[in-house]
Amino acid sequence: MCDERIDTGTDMLLASKTDGVGILTLNRPDRRNALAEPMFGALRTALQRFAADHDVGCILLTGAGEAFCAGGDTKEFRQAGAGRRRTFQERYDELLSHTETSRLLHEHPKVSVAAIPGPAVGAGLGLALACDLRIAARGASLVTGWSRLGLSGDYGTTWFLTRLLGPSRALELMMRSEAVDAGLAERLGLVNRVVADADLGAEAMAWARVIASGPTLAWRYMKVNVRAAMQHDLAGALPIETENLVHCTFTQQHREALLALREGRPPLFRSAGP
C-alpha cells in the first residue's frame, strides 16, 4: 500500500499512513529535531486522528536525520519569551500543555513504537519513553540532560524511568545526565531492540507492520491491563483484566481467530474489522 500523506499544518512534523501504520516523523534535522511550538499541536492532532482511524493499527514515531529528538528548542523558547517576564502560572500552563503529548502517547488506544536513530535527549527522551515499545540504532543514545541545565525533568520522563528502572536507578540517571548507549539501554530495559544503524528504518517498519496486522483490539486491552497492573494490587487488577478479555470475545477479530483456527490458516485480523 502506498503512503497516504497527512497534512499536519507544519513541515516540522511529517505524517503518513501505510500498511496500517501511522508514521510520525519529527522533521527538524538541522536542529536535531528539537521541539518547537508548532510541533506540539501538530503531534496532538495527528495522534487524535490516528486514534479514530480504524485503518491504523500501530503508530511509529521517529526523527529525521541522525537524531531522534534533542529535546525542547531552548533557543526558540528564549526568543519567544524575550521582552516580557512571564509569570509562574504562564510557564506552568504552557509546559503542561506541551507535555500532554506524552500522556496521549502513553494512553493511546494503538500500540506505539519509537524508532530511535540517534540521541533522544530531555523532552525527546520523554516522548520515546511514552511509546509502548522502542527500537534503537546501535549508535543511538538516551540522555536525561536536565541536571546540566539546573532543571528537574518534564514530559513524564521521571514517571516512565521510575517504572522502568525503579526509583533509585531512575534518580541516579536523572542526576548524572550522562548518555546511555543503546547496548546499555537494552540491558536496562529502556529499549526493546537494538539493530544496526543502517537497518533501523526497515526493522522498525517491519515490526510496526506486524503489530498493525495483528489483533489490534486485543493489543489495546493489553495496554490497559499493563497500566492497571502498575496502578493496582492483584485484587484490583483482576476485574479489569477479566472485563477486557470478555470485551475481546465479542469482537470480529476474536471470531476471525477462531474461524482461522478451525480452517487451519493464519488469521486475517485487519480484514476482520473491529
Backbone as JSON, one array per atom type, in Angstrom:
{
  "sequence": "MCDERIDTGTDMLLASKTDGVGILTLNRPDRRNALAEPMFGALRTALQRFAADHDVGCILLTGAGEAFCAGGDTKEFRQAGAGRRRTFQERYDELLSHTETSRLLHEHPKVSVAAIPGPAVGAGLGLALACDLRIAARGASLVTGWSRLGLSGDYGTTWFLTRLLGPSRALELMMRSEAVDAGLAERLGLVNRVVADADLGAEAMAWARVIASGPTLAWRYMKVNVRAAMQHDLAGALPIETENLVHCTFTQQHREALLALREGRPPLFRSAGP",
  "N": [[0.84, -1.19, 0.0], [0.57, 2.19, -0.83], [2.06, 5.17, 0.53], [-0.05, 7.34, 2.36], [-0.19, 10.63, 2.55], [-0.45, 12.95, 5.23], [-1.75, 16.0, 6.2], [-0.22, 18.04, 8.52], [-0.14, 20.65, 9.15], [2.29, 21.83, 9.51], [5.68, 21.73, 8.37], [7.43, 20.77, 10.16], [6.63, 18.48, 11.33], [6.12, 15.42, 9.96], [3.61, 13.36, 8.63], [2.16, 10.24, 7.84], [0.46, 7.41, 6.38], [0.7, 3.98, 6.05], [0.29, 0.61, 5.11], [-1.28, 0.07, 7.37], [0.08, 1.37, 9.36], [0.58, 4.26, 11.2], [2.67, 6.85, 10.64], [4.83, 9.05, 12.23], [7.04, 11.66, 11.92], [9.47, 13.53, 13.38], [10.65, 16.5, 12.16], [13.06, 18.28, 11.94], [15.84, 18.21, 11.1], [18.13, 19.81, 10.96], [18.18, 21.0, 13.41], [18.46, 18.89, 15.07], [16.01, 17.79, 15.44], [14.79, 19.2, 17.5], [12.18, 20.23, 19.69], [9.76, 22.47, 18.67], [7.38, 25.18, 18.93], [5.19, 24.9, 16.94], [5.08, 22.14, 16.66], [3.89, 20.84, 18.8], [1.04, 21.11, 18.9], [0.56, 19.94, 16.42], [1.44, 17.3, 16.79], [-0.37, 16.43, 18.77], [-2.81, 16.65, 17.38], [-2.39, 14.85, 15.23], [-2.06, 12.42, 16.61], [-4.58, 12.13, 17.79], [-6.1, 11.9, 15.49], [-5.13, 9.49, 14.42], [-5.98, 7.79, 16.44], [-8.71, 7.65, 16.02], [-8.87, 6.45, 13.57], [-9.69, 3.6, 11.98], [-8.17, 2.19, 10.21], [-5.59, 2.4, 11.02], [-3.32, 0.57, 12.79], [-1.07, 0.65, 14.3], [1.35, 2.91, 15.65], [4.16, 4.65, 14.55], [6.84, 6.39, 15.7], [9.4, 8.63, 14.94], [12.58, 10.26, 14.19], [13.82, 12.64, 11.82], [16.81, 12.37, 9.91], [19.88, 12.14, 11.77], [19.25, 12.11, 14.46], [16.95, 11.41, 17.13], [15.4, 13.17, 18.88], [16.34, 16.25, 20.16], [15.29, 17.35, 22.42], [13.51, 20.11, 23.96], [13.5, 23.13, 22.06], [15.51, 25.27, 23.26], [16.62, 27.68, 22.51], [14.72, 28.82, 20.77], [12.55, 29.05, 22.52], [13.56, 30.88, 24.36], [13.81, 33.14, 22.75], [11.14, 33.54, 22.11], [10.12, 34.3, 24.53], [11.39, 36.66, 25.05], [11.69, 40.03, 26.13], [9.48, 40.12, 27.79], [8.55, 39.33, 31.02], [7.48, 36.32, 32.05], [4.86, 34.96, 34.09], [4.83, 32.59, 36.85], [2.53, 30.96, 36.61], [1.89, 31.21, 33.9], [4.12, 30.02, 32.65], [3.89, 27.45, 33.71], [1.34, 26.59, 32.73], [1.84, 26.59, 29.95], [3.93, 24.68, 29.66], [2.71, 22.38, 30.74], [0.69, 21.99, 28.88], [2.24, 21.34, 26.64], [3.35, 18.92, 27.48], [1.26, 17.22, 27.32], [1.39, 15.65, 25.1], [2.99, 13.43, 25.75], [1.29, 12.06, 27.51], [-0.85, 11.46, 25.79], [0.4, 9.7, 23.98], [1.11, 7.59, 25.74], [-1.39, 6.72, 26.7], [-2.68, 6.07, 24.41], [-4.96, 4.36, 22.21], [-3.83, 2.73, 20.28], [-0.98, 0.65, 19.72], [2.26, 1.95, 20.15], [5.42, 2.58, 18.62], [8.67, 3.65, 19.14], [11.2, 4.63, 17.03], [14.53, 4.97, 17.22], [17.0, 6.77, 15.96], [19.26, 8.14, 16.73], [20.54, 10.43, 19.19], [18.28, 10.76, 21.92], [17.06, 13.15, 23.79], [16.35, 14.72, 26.91], [13.23, 16.21, 26.74], [12.8, 14.86, 24.37], [13.61, 12.28, 25.03], [11.59, 11.78, 26.84], [9.36, 11.59, 25.09], [10.08, 9.31, 23.63], [10.08, 7.36, 25.66], [7.42, 7.44, 26.33], [6.21, 6.03, 24.36], [5.02, 2.7, 23.61], [6.78, 0.69, 22.88], [10.25, 0.37, 22.01], [12.75, 0.72, 19.57], [16.12, 0.82, 18.78], [18.82, 2.33, 16.97], [22.17, 1.09, 16.78], [23.99, 3.1, 17.24], [22.59, 4.96, 18.69], [21.59, 7.03, 21.52], [20.48, 7.64, 24.88], [19.58, 10.37, 26.81], [19.13, 12.1, 29.8], [19.61, 14.82, 30.71], [18.62, 17.14, 32.06], [19.86, 17.94, 34.47], [22.16, 19.27, 33.71], [21.2, 21.69, 32.99], [20.25, 22.68, 35.28], [17.69, 21.86, 35.92], [14.7, 19.91, 36.66], [13.33, 17.94, 35.23], [10.86, 16.81, 32.82], [7.95, 16.15, 30.73], [7.01, 13.68, 31.55], [9.14, 12.02, 31.99], [10.41, 11.34, 34.42], [8.42, 9.8, 35.63], [8.13, 7.64, 33.79], [10.78, 6.57, 33.77], [11.06, 5.8, 36.46], [9.21, 3.72, 36.67], [10.22, 1.93, 34.82], [12.83, 1.43, 35.68], [12.97, 1.51, 38.48], [13.03, 3.41, 41.56], [15.59, 4.24, 42.67], [17.62, 3.82, 40.69], [16.48, 5.3, 38.63], [16.55, 7.91, 39.69], [19.33, 8.26, 39.9], [20.06, 8.2, 37.2], [18.73, 10.46, 36.25], [20.06, 12.45, 37.71], [22.75, 12.24, 36.9], [22.87, 12.71, 34.16], [24.27, 11.65, 32.03], [25.04, 10.19, 28.84], [23.33, 7.29, 27.85], [24.24, 4.51, 26.18], [23.01, 2.57, 23.34], [23.3, -0.2, 23.74], [23.56, -0.52, 26.56], [21.13, 0.65, 27.26], [19.36, -1.26, 26.27], [20.0, -3.44, 27.93], [19.18, -2.43, 30.37], [16.5, -2.34, 29.98], [15.32, -0.16, 28.81], [15.07, 0.13, 26.09], [13.62, -2.05, 23.64], [14.73, -3.4, 21.47], [17.81, -3.51, 19.66], [19.4, -2.51, 16.73], [21.45, -2.62, 13.75], [22.68, 0.54, 12.62], [22.1, 1.21, 9.92], [19.97, -0.41, 9.42], [17.79, 0.4, 10.84], [15.42, 1.85, 9.96], [14.1, 0.02, 8.22], [13.79, -2.23, 9.89], [12.28, -1.2, 12.02], [9.92, -0.46, 10.68], [9.09, -2.94, 9.73], [8.52, -4.26, 12.12], [6.44, -2.61, 13.09], [4.54, -3.07, 11.1], [3.9, -5.76, 11.56], [2.68, -5.55, 14.07], [0.5, -3.89, 13.38], [-0.94, -5.59, 11.74], [-1.93, -7.46, 13.43], [-4.05, -8.68, 16.17], [-5.45, -5.99, 16.89], [-7.34, -4.87, 18.65], [-7.19, -6.55, 20.85], [-4.54, -5.96, 21.51], [-4.94, -3.33, 22.34], [-6.49, -3.66, 24.7], [-4.65, -5.11, 26.17], [-2.74, -3.12, 26.67], [-4.21, -1.52, 28.43], [-4.49, -3.36, 30.52], [-1.81, -3.66, 31.35], [-1.24, -1.08, 32.29], [-3.08, -1.03, 34.39], [-1.97, -2.99, 36.01], [0.23, -1.67, 36.98], [-0.92, 0.16, 38.63], [-2.65, -0.97, 40.48], [-3.25, -3.43, 43.1], [-3.24, -7.07, 42.96], [-5.88, -7.9, 43.45], [-7.3, -5.67, 42.68], [-6.6, -5.44, 40.0], [-7.47, -7.77, 38.72], [-10.35, -7.73, 38.12], [-10.38, -5.77, 36.08], [-8.72, -6.87, 34.1], [-10.23, -9.17, 33.55], [-12.68, -8.1, 32.63], [-11.78, -6.85, 30.29], [-10.93, -9.02, 28.73], [-13.36, -10.3, 28.29], [-14.65, -8.34, 26.78], [-13.1, -8.63, 24.46], [-13.99, -11.09, 23.5], [-16.28, -10.52, 22.16], [-15.58, -9.37, 19.77], [-14.98, -8.9, 16.23], [-12.43, -9.61, 15.47], [-11.68, -11.6, 17.3], [-13.54, -13.57, 16.59], [-12.66, -14.07, 13.97], [-10.16, -15.17, 14.56], [-10.89, -17.6, 15.78], [-12.25, -18.82, 13.63], [-10.16, -19.03, 11.76], [-8.52, -20.79, 13.12], [-10.05, -23.12, 13.1], [-10.07, -23.57, 10.37], [-7.47, -24.0, 9.79], [-5.57, -21.99, 9.06], [-3.65, -18.89, 8.87], [-4.85, -16.17, 10.87], [-6.72, -13.36, 9.59], [-6.58, -10.53, 10.69], [-6.77, -7.75, 10.16], [-8.55, -7.52, 8.02], [-10.78, -8.41, 9.28], [-11.91, -6.45, 10.82], [-13.18, -4.31, 13.54]],
  "CA": [[0.0, 0.0, 0.0], [1.36, 3.41, -0.93], [1.9, 6.14, 1.61], [-1.06, 8.38, 2.32], [0.34, 11.77, 3.28], [-1.43, 13.62, 6.09], [-1.36, 17.39, 6.46], [-0.12, 18.35, 9.95], [-0.12, 22.08, 9.32], [3.66, 22.3, 9.63], [6.65, 20.78, 7.83], [8.25, 20.29, 11.26], [6.14, 17.13, 11.65], [5.61, 14.7, 8.8], [2.69, 12.28, 8.99], [1.68, 9.44, 6.72], [-0.15, 6.13, 6.75], [1.0, 2.93, 5.08], [0.17, -0.76, 5.62], [-1.86, 0.07, 8.7], [0.98, 2.04, 10.3], [0.6, 5.71, 11.2], [4.07, 7.24, 10.82], [5.06, 10.44, 12.62], [8.47, 11.95, 11.86], [9.92, 14.85, 13.81], [11.37, 16.87, 10.94], [13.94, 19.45, 12.01], [17.15, 17.58, 11.21], [19.17, 20.82, 11.18], [18.16, 21.29, 14.84], [18.4, 17.57, 15.71], [14.58, 17.57, 15.7], [14.37, 19.85, 18.74], [10.76, 20.53, 19.67], [9.37, 23.88, 18.53], [5.97, 25.41, 19.26], [4.19, 24.32, 16.03], [5.08, 20.69, 16.67], [3.09, 20.28, 19.88], [-0.33, 20.97, 18.43], [0.54, 19.0, 15.3], [1.53, 15.96, 17.36], [-1.64, 16.09, 19.44], [-3.84, 16.46, 16.37], [-2.11, 13.62, 14.49], [-2.34, 11.28, 17.49], [-6.03, 12.01, 17.91], [-6.61, 11.41, 14.21], [-4.8, 8.06, 14.32], [-6.8, 7.06, 17.41], [-10.05, 7.48, 15.46], [-8.75, 5.84, 12.25], [-9.7, 2.14, 12.11], [-7.16, 1.63, 9.32], [-4.29, 2.49, 11.68], [-3.2, -0.41, 13.86], [0.17, 0.89, 15.04], [1.96, 4.22, 15.42], [5.62, 4.65, 14.53], [7.36, 7.74, 15.93], [10.84, 8.66, 14.72], [13.12, 11.57, 13.88], [14.52, 12.74, 10.55], [18.26, 12.55, 10.03], [20.69, 11.3, 12.65], [18.81, 12.22, 15.84], [15.52, 11.22, 17.4], [14.94, 14.49, 19.29], [17.29, 16.87, 21.09], [14.54, 17.99, 23.5], [12.9, 21.38, 23.61], [14.4, 24.1, 21.44], [15.65, 26.31, 24.27], [16.9, 28.96, 21.84], [13.45, 29.37, 20.28], [11.72, 29.42, 23.66], [14.11, 32.11, 24.93], [13.45, 34.23, 21.85], [9.7, 33.78, 22.2], [9.83, 34.95, 25.8], [12.19, 37.87, 25.21], [10.98, 41.29, 26.22], [8.39, 40.09, 28.76], [8.77, 38.36, 32.08], [6.27, 35.52, 32.22], [4.58, 34.54, 35.46], [4.9, 31.15, 37.13], [1.34, 30.28, 36.08], [2.0, 31.17, 32.44], [5.1, 28.99, 32.3], [3.3, 26.16, 34.09], [0.27, 26.24, 31.78], [2.42, 26.3, 28.64], [4.66, 23.42, 29.7], [1.78, 21.28, 30.95], [0.05, 21.78, 27.59], [3.19, 20.64, 25.77], [3.59, 17.54, 27.95], [0.08, 16.42, 27.0], [1.78, 14.69, 24.05], [3.44, 12.2, 26.4], [0.13, 11.34, 28.02], [-1.6, 10.92, 24.66], [1.11, 8.51, 23.5], [1.04, 6.52, 26.74], [-2.75, 6.23, 26.83], [-3.27, 5.91, 23.07], [-5.53, 3.02, 22.01], [-2.99, 1.95, 19.37], [0.38, 0.41, 20.17], [3.21, 2.88, 19.54], [6.82, 2.17, 18.57], [9.64, 4.71, 18.89], [12.4, 4.22, 16.3], [15.49, 5.95, 17.7], [18.19, 6.69, 15.1], [20.39, 8.82, 17.36], [20.25, 10.9, 20.53], [16.97, 11.15, 22.43], [17.53, 13.96, 24.92], [15.37, 15.51, 27.63], [11.85, 16.01, 26.3], [12.81, 13.83, 23.33], [13.62, 11.02, 25.75], [10.25, 11.59, 27.37], [8.48, 11.11, 24.03], [10.45, 7.93, 23.32], [9.63, 6.5, 26.75], [5.97, 7.43, 26.34], [5.78, 4.99, 23.43], [4.92, 1.39, 24.25], [7.94, -0.13, 22.52], [11.35, 1.18, 21.48], [13.82, 0.07, 18.82], [17.17, 1.84, 18.66], [20.04, 2.07, 16.21], [23.29, 0.82, 17.68], [24.66, 4.35, 17.56], [21.69, 5.87, 19.4], [21.85, 7.22, 22.94], [19.41, 8.25, 25.67], [20.19, 11.35, 27.72], [18.14, 12.89, 30.55], [20.07, 16.16, 30.33], [18.1, 18.3, 32.79], [20.79, 18.4, 35.5], [23.11, 20.21, 33.11], [20.52, 22.98, 32.89], [19.7, 23.03, 36.58], [16.26, 21.58, 35.87], [14.35, 18.66, 37.35], [12.73, 16.94, 34.34], [9.48, 17.02, 32.4], [7.41, 15.24, 29.7], [6.74, 12.38, 32.12], [10.33, 11.17, 32.0], [10.61, 10.8, 35.77], [7.39, 8.76, 35.82], [8.47, 6.48, 32.97], [12.03, 5.97, 34.23], [10.85, 5.15, 37.75], [8.51, 2.45, 36.46], [11.07, 1.02, 34.05], [14.11, 1.14, 36.33], [12.92, 1.61, 39.92], [13.3, 4.79, 41.98], [16.99, 4.58, 42.91], [18.34, 3.93, 39.42], [15.9, 6.42, 37.88], [17.09, 9.15, 40.25], [20.74, 8.37, 39.51], [20.13, 8.54, 35.77], [18.31, 11.85, 36.11], [21.06, 13.33, 38.29], [24.04, 12.17, 36.21], [22.7, 13.32, 32.83], [25.21, 11.08, 31.07], [24.43, 9.43, 27.75], [23.22, 5.83, 27.95], [24.29, 4.0, 24.81], [21.91, 1.67, 23.01], [23.52, -1.51, 24.35], [23.2, -0.43, 27.97], [19.69, 0.92, 27.33], [18.68, -2.54, 26.08], [20.2, -4.26, 29.13], [18.38, -1.85, 31.44], [15.09, -2.45, 29.64], [14.8, 1.11, 28.29], [14.68, -0.16, 24.71], [13.32, -3.46, 23.44], [15.58, -4.0, 20.44], [18.88, -2.7, 19.09], [19.74, -3.01, 15.4], [22.47, -1.83, 13.06], [22.19, 1.87, 12.25], [21.56, 1.23, 8.56], [18.77, -1.26, 9.35], [16.74, 0.85, 11.76], [14.17, 2.19, 9.29], [13.44, -1.19, 7.72], [13.43, -3.09, 11.01], [11.19, -0.57, 12.75], [8.7, -0.54, 9.89], [8.66, -4.34, 9.71], [7.91, -4.53, 13.43], [5.18, -1.89, 13.14], [3.59, -3.75, 10.22], [3.45, -6.97, 12.26], [1.72, -5.12, 15.09], [-0.7, -3.37, 12.73], [-1.69, -6.69, 11.12], [-2.34, -8.38, 14.47], [-5.34, -8.41, 16.83], [-5.2, -4.67, 17.46], [-8.21, -4.62, 19.79], [-6.58, -7.25, 21.98], [-3.39, -5.15, 21.92], [-5.46, -2.17, 23.08], [-6.85, -4.06, 26.05], [-3.41, -5.47, 26.85], [-2.17, -1.87, 27.18], [-4.99, -1.14, 29.62], [-4.15, -4.3, 31.58], [-0.48, -3.35, 31.86], [-1.36, 0.13, 33.11], [-3.77, -1.4, 35.62], [-1.04, -3.76, 36.84], [1.12, -0.71, 37.62], [-1.68, 1.06, 39.5], [-3.49, -1.7, 41.41], [-2.8, -4.74, 43.55], [-3.85, -8.13, 42.15], [-7.33, -7.91, 43.64], [-7.86, -4.57, 41.9], [-6.31, -5.62, 38.58], [-8.17, -8.92, 38.14], [-11.61, -7.38, 37.45], [-10.1, -5.02, 34.86], [-8.23, -7.85, 33.14], [-11.34, -10.05, 33.18], [-13.61, -7.33, 31.81], [-11.2, -6.61, 28.98], [-10.96, -10.25, 27.95], [-14.74, -10.54, 27.86], [-14.86, -7.43, 25.65], [-12.45, -9.21, 23.28], [-14.76, -12.23, 22.97], [-17.38, -10.0, 21.32], [-15.03, -8.66, 18.61], [-14.8, -9.61, 14.97], [-11.07, -10.16, 15.42], [-11.7, -12.87, 18.02], [-14.27, -14.55, 15.77], [-11.77, -14.43, 12.88], [-9.13, -16.06, 15.09], [-11.48, -18.93, 15.96], [-12.51, -19.38, 12.31], [-8.88, -19.39, 11.17], [-8.05, -21.99, 13.83], [-10.81, -24.27, 12.58], [-9.74, -23.78, 8.96], [-6.05, -24.29, 9.68], [-4.89, -20.92, 8.31], [-3.36, -17.72, 9.71], [-5.97, -15.23, 10.93], [-6.61, -12.1, 8.86], [-7.2, -9.64, 11.66], [-7.08, -6.44, 9.62], [-9.76, -7.61, 7.21], [-11.93, -8.78, 10.11], [-12.51, -5.24, 11.38], [-13.24, -4.28, 15.0]],
  "C": [[0.88, 1.24, 0.0], [1.09, 4.32, 0.26], [0.72, 7.06, 1.33], [-0.55, 9.52, 3.19], [-0.77, 12.48, 4.04], [-0.91, 15.0, 6.41], [-1.37, 17.66, 7.96], [-0.15, 19.85, 10.21], [1.26, 22.67, 9.48], [4.6, 21.27, 9.05], [7.62, 20.31, 8.91], [7.81, 18.91, 11.75], [5.54, 16.53, 10.4], [4.73, 13.55, 9.28], [2.23, 11.56, 7.74], [1.11, 8.15, 7.27], [0.16, 5.13, 5.66], [0.92, 1.57, 5.76], [-0.35, -0.8, 7.05], [-1.02, 0.76, 9.76], [0.87, 3.55, 10.12], [1.99, 6.18, 11.56], [4.16, 8.72, 11.13], [6.57, 10.66, 12.67], [8.74, 13.38, 12.3], [10.92, 15.33, 12.76], [12.06, 18.22, 11.06], [15.38, 18.93, 12.1], [18.29, 18.56, 11.45], [19.26, 21.24, 12.64], [18.06, 20.01, 15.67], [16.99, 17.29, 16.21], [14.13, 18.12, 17.05], [12.92, 20.32, 18.61], [10.51, 22.03, 19.65], [7.86, 23.99, 18.67], [4.99, 24.77, 18.26], [4.07, 22.81, 16.12], [4.14, 20.11, 17.71], [1.64, 20.08, 19.47], [-0.45, 19.97, 17.3], [0.6, 17.56, 15.8], [0.21, 15.55, 18.0], [-2.73, 15.8, 18.41], [-3.64, 15.15, 15.61], [-2.42, 12.38, 15.34], [-3.83, 11.06, 17.66], [-6.65, 11.48, 16.63], [-6.34, 9.91, 14.05], [-5.64, 7.23, 15.29], [-8.17, 6.74, 16.83], [-10.05, 6.74, 14.12], [-8.64, 4.32, 12.39], [-8.67, 1.48, 11.21], [-5.76, 1.68, 9.92], [-4.26, 1.52, 12.85], [-1.96, -0.24, 14.71], [0.68, 2.28, 14.7], [3.47, 4.08, 15.52], [6.11, 6.09, 14.63], [8.87, 7.73, 15.78], [11.28, 10.09, 14.43], [13.86, 11.53, 12.56], [16.02, 12.92, 10.81], [18.88, 11.63, 11.07], [20.3, 11.37, 14.11], [17.34, 11.85, 15.95], [14.93, 12.57, 17.78], [15.88, 15.02, 20.35], [16.59, 17.57, 22.25], [13.89, 19.27, 23.02], [13.93, 22.33, 23.02], [14.52, 25.31, 22.37], [15.92, 27.68, 23.64], [15.6, 29.61, 21.38], [12.59, 29.84, 21.45], [12.23, 30.7, 24.33], [13.72, 33.31, 24.07], [11.97, 34.58, 21.97], [9.34, 34.53, 23.48], [10.59, 36.24, 26.02], [11.29, 39.1, 25.29], [9.84, 41.31, 27.21], [8.65, 39.0, 29.77], [7.46, 37.6, 32.32], [6.11, 35.1, 33.67], [4.77, 33.04, 35.61], [3.74, 30.42, 36.47], [1.4, 30.18, 34.56], [2.98, 30.1, 32.0], [4.55, 27.59, 32.58], [2.26, 25.71, 33.06], [0.83, 25.85, 30.42], [3.11, 24.94, 28.64], [3.72, 22.24, 29.87], [1.03, 20.96, 29.66], [0.96, 21.0, 26.65], [3.34, 19.17, 26.17], [2.38, 16.64, 27.74], [0.41, 15.37, 25.94], [2.23, 13.37, 24.66], [2.26, 11.39, 26.91], [-0.68, 10.71, 26.88], [-0.93, 9.67, 24.08], [0.93, 7.33, 24.46], [-0.35, 5.89, 26.8], [-3.42, 5.96, 25.49], [-3.83, 4.5, 22.89], [-4.72, 2.14, 21.06], [-1.6, 1.77, 19.99], [1.33, 1.34, 19.42], [4.63, 2.33, 19.67], [7.66, 3.41, 18.31], [10.85, 4.11, 18.2], [13.44, 5.31, 16.52], [16.78, 5.86, 16.9], [19.44, 7.28, 15.73], [19.98, 9.33, 18.72], [18.77, 11.21, 20.76], [17.23, 11.84, 23.76], [16.36, 14.69, 25.58], [13.95, 15.2, 27.23], [11.76, 14.96, 25.21], [12.86, 12.44, 23.94], [12.24, 10.73, 26.32], [9.29, 11.07, 26.32], [8.79, 9.66, 23.67], [9.94, 6.97, 24.39], [8.12, 6.43, 26.84], [5.41, 6.41, 25.36], [5.79, 3.63, 24.14], [6.17, 0.55, 24.04], [8.99, 0.78, 21.89], [12.36, 0.29, 20.77], [14.86, 1.14, 18.51], [18.26, 1.38, 17.71], [21.19, 1.88, 17.19], [24.02, 2.09, 18.09], [23.8, 5.35, 18.32], [22.11, 6.0, 20.87], [20.65, 7.88, 23.59], [20.05, 9.15, 26.72], [19.08, 12.09, 28.46], [18.43, 14.37, 30.37], [19.65, 17.31, 31.23], [19.09, 18.82, 33.84], [21.77, 19.43, 34.97], [22.53, 21.61, 32.99], [19.97, 23.44, 34.23], [18.21, 22.85, 36.66], [15.98, 20.17, 36.4], [13.7, 17.6, 36.48], [11.28, 17.23, 34.01], [9.09, 15.97, 31.36], [7.21, 13.82, 30.22], [7.95, 11.49, 32.28], [10.58, 10.56, 33.37], [9.66, 9.64, 36.03], [7.76, 7.48, 35.06], [9.74, 5.79, 33.49], [11.85, 5.24, 35.56], [10.17, 3.81, 37.59], [9.36, 1.45, 35.69], [12.29, 0.55, 34.84], [14.04, 1.0, 37.84], [13.4, 2.98, 40.36], [14.77, 5.14, 42.11], [17.76, 4.76, 41.61], [17.8, 5.08, 38.57], [16.47, 7.74, 38.37], [18.55, 9.34, 39.86], [20.86, 8.8, 38.06], [19.74, 9.99, 35.54], [19.41, 12.8, 36.61], [22.34, 13.37, 37.46], [23.99, 12.82, 34.84], [23.69, 12.79, 31.8], [24.48, 10.26, 30.02], [24.45, 7.94, 28.06], [23.22, 5.29, 26.53], [23.24, 2.93, 24.6], [22.07, 0.31, 23.66], [23.13, -1.52, 25.81], [21.71, -0.19, 28.13], [18.9, -0.37, 27.15], [18.82, -3.41, 27.32], [19.38, -3.74, 30.3], [16.88, -2.0, 31.2], [14.48, -1.15, 29.15], [14.44, 1.02, 26.82], [14.48, -1.66, 24.57], [14.28, -4.15, 22.49], [16.65, -2.99, 20.02], [19.29, -3.34, 17.77], [20.85, -2.15, 14.81], [21.87, -0.51, 12.6], [21.49, 1.87, 10.9], [20.25, 0.46, 8.44], [17.59, -0.71, 10.13], [15.41, 1.1, 11.06], [13.4, 0.96, 8.86], [12.96, -2.07, 8.86], [12.26, -2.51, 11.8], [9.87, -0.68, 11.99], [8.18, -1.98, 9.83], [7.96, -4.71, 11.01], [6.54, -3.87, 13.53], [4.13, -2.55, 12.26], [3.04, -5.02, 10.88], [2.41, -6.6, 13.31], [0.41, -4.68, 14.45], [-1.56, -4.48, 12.12], [-2.22, -7.68, 12.15], [-3.7, -8.03, 15.06], [-5.29, -7.1, 17.6], [-6.12, -4.33, 18.64], [-7.71, -5.34, 21.03], [-5.35, -6.49, 22.47], [-3.86, -3.98, 22.78], [-5.79, -2.53, 24.51], [-5.63, -4.53, 26.83], [-2.73, -4.23, 27.43], [-2.89, -1.43, 28.45], [-4.63, -2.05, 30.79], [-2.78, -4.0, 32.2], [-0.51, -2.1, 32.72], [-2.04, -0.19, 34.44], [-2.84, -2.16, 36.57], [-0.07, -2.84, 37.58], [0.4, 0.11, 38.69], [-2.44, 0.34, 40.61], [-2.76, -2.92, 41.95], [-3.54, -5.79, 42.72], [-5.36, -8.12, 42.25], [-7.99, -6.79, 42.83], [-7.68, -4.75, 40.41], [-7.13, -6.73, 37.94], [-9.51, -8.55, 37.5], [-11.4, -6.63, 36.14], [-9.64, -5.98, 33.76], [-9.36, -8.74, 32.64], [-12.33, -9.34, 32.27], [-13.07, -7.13, 30.4], [-11.2, -7.87, 28.12], [-12.37, -10.54, 27.45], [-15.1, -9.59, 26.71], [-14.29, -8.03, 24.37], [-13.28, -10.32, 22.66], [-15.9, -11.78, 22.08], [-16.88, -9.33, 20.05], [-14.96, -9.56, 17.38], [-13.42, -10.26, 14.89], [-10.99, -11.48, 16.17], [-12.42, -13.94, 17.2], [-13.42, -15.01, 14.58], [-10.68, -15.38, 13.36], [-9.66, -17.48, 15.27], [-11.74, -19.6, 14.61], [-11.21, -19.84, 11.65], [-8.31, -20.64, 11.82], [-8.75, -23.23, 13.31], [-10.4, -24.6, 11.15], [-8.26, -24.04, 8.73], [-5.27, -23.28, 8.87], [-4.55, -19.79, 9.27], [-4.57, -16.79, 9.74], [-5.67, -13.94, 10.16], [-7.29, -11.02, 9.7], [-7.61, -8.3, 11.05], [-8.35, -6.46, 8.78], [-11.0, -7.92, 8.04], [-12.63, -7.55, 10.67], [-12.57, -5.32, 12.89], [-14.19, -5.28, 15.59]]
}
